[in-house]
Every structure is written in C-alpha cells, then in structure tokens.
C-alpha cells in the first residue's frame, strides 16, 4: 500500500522486519535472542519502588542515575556515556550524527539488518564488505575510503567474535573516520572494546540491556565513547526526544548493574547451554558456526532450511530464518533454557528420521 501523501523517502524505505512475537500457547520461542532467564530480583524491586505518584512527572532527561551506573561499571566518565530507548535508537542517532558523510559507511554483507534500513531512512551512502569464506570479518578489507565503519561484535547473525587486538589494529589503521562496535552480545563470550575508548577518540561502543541483563521489555541501550562523539549524539537526541528513557527504565537499568553476581550466573548458564546445544546439533549432522553470542547459526546439509523451520513450527518451536544470500540455508537458534534446548534436539531427531 502507498499514499500520495507519503514523502519520497518513505516510499523508498525497506523497513526492518523484527523477529516474530507470536501469541501461541506452549510455544518454544527461539527466534528473537531474548534471554531465557528473567531479570535480577533487584531490578523488579527497584521498579516496584518507583511505582507511585512520581509517574506523573517526566523522567530525568539525562538519565543520570543509570548513566552513572554505566560509567562506574566500565570505569569511564559520566560525560562519555549516552543513553537511548534501546540500542536501536542509539544506533539511529549514530547514523544521523556520525555516519552521514559523502563517503560510504562500511559494514559486513552479513550483519544486523537494521544498518541498511537506517541508511535508507537517513540517506546515508553505504558499502557492504563481504565476510570471508569462513563467515568472519576481515578487518584488512575495511582499509578503504569511508565515512565510518560499523559492525556487531560478536557479529549477528553469525555469532562470530572479532578479537580485541583485531579491533585495535583497525583503529590504528583507520583514524580518519568513526568506528562503531555494536556489542549487543559481548557478554556471552567476548571482551568489550570499552577499554580502548580512552586511546582512540574515533571509537564508539554500543551495548544493550536487552540480552545479557534480561531487560528487552524495558528498552535500554547506551553508547560509550569520546566526549565529542557523545555530544554529537546528545545534539541529535535533544532535537528528537529529550526524554528517551522512562522512570522505570532508569531505575531498573541501574539496579541491573548493581547485581553482578546474578548477571554473571545468567551469562555463564547461557554459555554452558550454548555449548551443549551446539554439540547436540553437530551430533545430528548440523554444521554450526562458532558462536560467542546467545544464539547459534546452523545448517543441516540434508534438509532445506525453510522446510525445516516450517516443520519445527508445526511442532511448536520457532527459530529464525533469513532469506539472504550466503545464509539462506542457515537457521538462527536462540539459546533457551535447558528444557527448551532439549525439546528442540528431541524434535529434530524425530524430524530428521522422516
């Protein structure tokens, strides 16, 4: 459908398609990379304590309580932290504030599919850089003229991690444009690049509380970088939405950073489950890419991915399939609870016998 009242930009947009959120009973939902475990009890307590008459008032536009919690956790200054309504909003501001130049922004050919959407929305030129034959980011391929570089680490949907020395090598070689490292899944097996921020003013690291801290429903994202980069994001934010985070999100997010033991326990359980599931899939003949995220990208050479996803759905199990060159025969499988992962493997055993 279209309308004569649409702008030219809207007519040309190819919007991002989020993972399905079906309302079905007894569903094993392994398609949107949500954490299978709930948030810290401290988060629930903090949110409950905020419920009251104060909800009639606007939240702190700077989210100082949460920004300070992030700054303290990562050992940076308050002025180096930017908050957004989920990391997707943070990324949207980044494309507008830092990546809109004459030269194209660079990102992998297989990566987070919101990147080209933002390029279309903000009219940003871009160039896709092919992953290697092993589906890994080849940092040397990014040493060309550009208006910025962005990639997830671990990459999505492959789950493959780029090492910190490789990121620093790229920063040393590419000092004329900004490098955005999108760390939505970093807590499941990687080392954050925040430690490099103080040495490289062109580095910006983004993270989310949706995955490892089990707060997808609160919509909290942040960026850490040089003060000048943060100021650019603040300028865009305050020209768009001065109150991006609710009172509940601010206190809940701060409480999540205060419960380190719970955070570590959940991450370790997800990692253990990931390795067990990967082993189980391989025993069934699947090829599984090495993942440092809370999901696996896997293919079964003997079965068509679209058909297999459909058969799993018939059994009440939903996984994610991308109709995209190079990975059209892969399925992305979110790491669930031990019981969910076991059910997936049991159903696959049954389906593969047919």
C-alpha positions in Angstrom: 0.0 0.0 0.0 1.1 3.6 -0.7 -0.3 7.0 -0.5 0.1 10.3 -2.4 0.8 11.9 0.9 3.9 9.9 1.6 7.3 11.6 1.3 9.7 10.3 -1.3 11.9 8.8 1.4 9.1 6.8 2.9 8.2 5.4 -0.4 11.7 4.1 -0.9 12.1 2.6 2.5 12.6 -1.1 3.0 11.8 -1.3 6.8 13.4 -3.7 9.3 11.4 -6.8 10.0 11.7 -7.8 13.7 11.5 -11.4 14.9 8.0 -12.7 15.3 6.3 -12.4 18.6 3.5 -15.0 18.3 0.8 -15.3 20.8 0.6 -19.1 20.9 0.3 -21.4 23.9 3.0 -23.9 24.8 5.5 -22.3 22.4 9.2 -22.9 22.5 10.3 -19.5 21.3 13.9 -19.5 20.0 13.8 -16.8 17.3 14.5 -13.3 18.9 17.6 -13.8 21.1 15.8 -12.9 24.3 17.3 -14.2 27.5 15.6 -17.3 28.7 16.0 -16.2 32.3 14.3 -13.3 34.0 15.9 -10.1 35.2 17.6 -9.7 38.6 15.3 -9.6 41.6 16.9 -6.2 42.4 15.5 -4.9 39.1 12.0 -5.9 40.0 12.3 -4.4 43.4 13.6 -1.1 42.1 10.8 -0.9 39.5 8.2 -1.7 42.2 9.7 1.1 44.4 9.3 3.6 41.6 5.6 2.9 41.0 3.6 5.8 42.5 2.7 9.4 42.2 6.1 10.3 40.6 5.0 8.7 37.4 3.0 11.9 36.6 6.4 13.7 36.3 8.8 13.5 33.3 11.9 11.3 33.9 15.3 12.8 34.2 16.2 13.7 30.6 19.8 12.8 31.1 19.1 9.6 33.0 21.9 10.5 35.4 21.3 7.6 37.8 21.7 5.0 35.0 24.4 6.9 33.2 26.4 7.0 36.4 25.9 3.2 36.9 27.2 2.5 33.4 30.1 4.9 33.9 31.1 3.3 37.2 30.8 -0.2 35.9 33.1 0.5 32.9 35.4 2.9 34.6 34.7 5.9 32.3 33.5 9.5 32.9 29.8 10.3 33.1 30.2 12.6 30.0 31.4 9.6 28.0 28.0 7.7 28.4 24.9 8.2 26.2 21.5 6.6 26.8 18.8 5.6 24.4 15.5 3.8 24.2 17.0 0.5 23.3 20.3 0.2 21.4 18.3 0.5 18.1 17.5 4.2 19.0 21.1 4.7 19.9 22.2 3.4 16.6 19.6 5.5 14.8 21.2 8.6 16.4 24.6 7.4 15.4 23.7 7.1 11.7 22.4 10.6 11.8 25.0 12.2 13.9 28.3 10.4 13.0 27.8 8.4 9.8 26.2 10.8 7.3 29.1 11.8 5.1 30.0 11.9 1.4 32.0 8.7 1.7 30.1 5.5 2.3 29.7 3.8 5.7 31.1 0.3 5.7 29.6 -2.8 7.2 29.6 -6.5 6.5 27.4 -8.1 3.9 26.0 -10.5 6.5 25.2 -8.4 9.6 22.5 -6.7 11.6 19.8 -5.9 9.0 18.9 -2.6 10.6 22.0 -1.0 9.3 20.9 -0.6 5.7 17.4 0.4 6.9 19.0 3.4 8.8 21.0 4.2 5.7 17.8 4.4 3.7 16.0 6.5 6.3 18.8 9.0 6.8 20.0 8.9 3.2 23.5 7.6 4.1 25.7 6.1 1.4 26.9 2.6 2.3 29.1 -0.3 1.1 28.8 -3.9 2.1 32.1 -5.6 2.8 31.9 -9.4 2.2 32.7 -11.7 5.1 35.4 -14.3 4.5 34.6 -17.8 3.3 34.6 -18.8 7.0 32.0 -16.0 7.7 34.5 -14.0 9.7 35.0 -10.2 9.4 38.3 -9.5 7.6 39.5 -6.2 9.1 42.0 -5.5 6.3 39.1 -5.3 3.9 37.9 -2.1 5.6 41.0 -0.1 4.8 39.4 1.9 2.0 37.9 5.4 1.8 34.9 5.6 4.1 32.6 7.8 6.1 32.6 5.4 9.1 32.7 1.7 9.9 30.1 -0.3 11.9 29.8 -3.9 12.8 28.4 -6.0 15.6 30.8 -7.9 17.8 30.1 -10.7 18.0 28.6 -10.4 14.6 24.9 -11.0 14.1 23.5 -13.3 12.8 26.8 -15.4 12.6 27.7 -15.1 16.3 31.4 -15.0 15.4 33.7 -12.8 17.6 36.3 -10.4 16.4 39.3 -10.2 18.9 40.2 -7.0 20.7 43.7 -6.9 19.0 42.0 -7.0 15.6 39.7 -4.1 16.5 42.7 -2.1 17.8 44.6 -2.8 14.6 41.7 -1.4 12.6 41.5 1.6 14.8 45.2 2.3 14.3 44.9 2.0 10.5 41.6 3.9 10.2 41.9 7.1 12.2 40.0 9.5 9.9 36.5 8.2 10.5 34.5 6.8 13.4 34.4 3.1 14.2 31.2 1.8 15.8 31.5 -1.5 17.6 27.9 -2.8 18.3 28.3 -5.1 21.4 24.7 -6.3 21.8 26.0 -9.9 22.6 29.5 -9.2 24.0 28.7 -10.5 27.5 28.3 -14.1 26.2 31.9 -14.7 25.4 33.8 -11.6 24.2 35.9 -8.8 25.6 34.4 -5.3 25.4 36.2 -2.6 23.4 35.4 0.0 26.0 39.0 -0.4 27.3 40.1 1.2 24.0 37.9 4.3 24.2 40.4 6.4 26.1 43.1 5.9 23.5 41.0 6.2 20.3 38.7 9.3 20.0 37.1 7.8 16.9 35.8 4.7 18.7 32.2 4.4 19.9 31.0 1.2 21.6 27.2 0.5 21.9 25.5 -2.0 24.2 22.1 -3.1 25.3 20.5 -4.4 28.4 18.1 -6.5 26.4 20.2 -9.6 26.1 22.6 -10.4 28.9 20.7 -8.4 31.5 17.3 -9.8 30.5 15.6 -6.4 30.0 14.4 -6.4 26.5 11.0 -5.2 27.7 12.4 -2.1 29.3 14.2 -0.9 26.1 17.6 0.4 27.4 20.7 1.0 25.2 23.8 3.0 25.7 27.0 4.1 24.0 30.4 4.9 25.4 33.0 7.0 23.6 34.9 10.2 23.4 33.1 13.2 24.9 32.9 14.8 21.4 31.1 11.8 20.0 28.7 11.7 22.9 28.0 15.4 22.4 27.0 14.8 18.8 24.6 12.1 19.9 23.1 14.4 22.6 22.5 17.1 20.0 20.5 14.7 17.8 18.6 13.2 20.8 17.6 16.7 22.0 16.4 17.5 18.6 14.3 14.4 18.5 13.2 13.2 22.0 14.6 14.8 25.2 13.1 12.1 27.4 14.0 8.8 25.8 14.0 6.6 28.9 11.1 6.2 31.4 11.5 6.4 35.1 11.1 2.6 35.4 13.8 2.0 32.8 16.3 4.3 34.5 15.9 2.7 38.0 15.6 -0.8 36.6 18.7 -0.4 34.5 20.7 1.0 37.3 19.6 -1.9 39.5 20.7 -4.4 36.9 24.3 -3.1 37.1 24.2 -3.4 40.8 23.7 -7.2 40.8 26.9 -8.5 39.4 26.5 -12.0 40.8 23.2 -12.6 39.2 24.4 -11.2 35.9 27.4 -13.5 35.8 25.4 -16.5 36.8 22.9 -16.0 34.0 25.6 -15.4 31.4 27.5 -18.5 32.4 24.4 -20.6 32.2 23.6 -19.3 28.7 27.2 -20.1 27.6 27.0 -23.6 29.1 23.7 -24.2 27.3 25.1 -22.8 24.1 28.0 -25.3 24.0 25.7 -28.2 24.9 23.2 -27.3 22.2 26.0 -26.8 19.6 27.3 -30.2 20.4 23.9 -31.7 20.1 23.3 -30.1 16.8 26.6 -31.3 15.4 25.8 -34.9 16.5 22.7 -34.7 14.3 24.8 -33.6 11.3 24.4 -29.9 11.5 27.2 -27.5 10.6 27.3 -24.9 13.4 29.3 -21.6 13.2 31.4 -20.9 16.3 29.3 -18.5 18.4 30.2 -16.1 21.2 26.6 -14.9 21.4 23.3 -16.2 22.9 22.4 -17.9 19.6 23.7 -20.3 17.1 23.7 -20.1 13.3 23.4 -23.6 12.0 22.7 -25.5 8.8 21.6 -29.1 8.1 23.1 -30.1 4.7 20.5 -32.8 4.2 17.5 -30.5 4.8 16.2 -27.3 3.3 16.3 -24.6 5.9 12.9 -23.1 5.0 11.2 -26.5 5.2 12.9 -27.4 8.4 11.9 -24.1 10.1 8.3 -24.8 8.9 8.3 -28.3 10.3 9.7 -27.1 13.7 6.9 -24.5 13.8 4.4 -27.3 13.3 5.8 -28.8 16.5 5.6 -25.5 18.4 9.2 -24.4 18.1 10.1 -21.1 16.4 13.6 -20.3 15.1 14.7 -17.5 12.7 15.4 -17.9 9.0 16.9 -15.1 6.9 16.2 -15.1 3.2 19.6 -13.7 2.4 22.4 -14.7 0.1 25.1 -16.9 1.7 23.0 -17.8 4.7 19.7 -18.8 3.2 20.3 -22.4 4.2 21.0 -21.5 7.9 18.7 -21.2 10.9 19.5 -18.9 13.7 18.6 -20.5 17.0 18.3 -18.6 20.3 19.8 -20.3 23.3 16.8 -21.3 25.5 16.6 -23.0 28.9 18.0 -26.5 29.3 14.5 -27.9 28.8 13.8 -25.8 25.7 17.1 -26.8 24.1 16.4 -30.5 24.9 13.0 -30.2 23.3 14.5 -28.7 20.2 17.0 -31.5 19.9 14.4 -34.2 20.5 12.1 -32.8 17.9 15.0 -32.5 15.4 15.8 -36.2 16.0 12.2 -37.0 15.1 12.1 -34.8 12.0 15.4 -35.9 10.6 14.2 -39.5 10.7 11.4 -38.7 8.4 
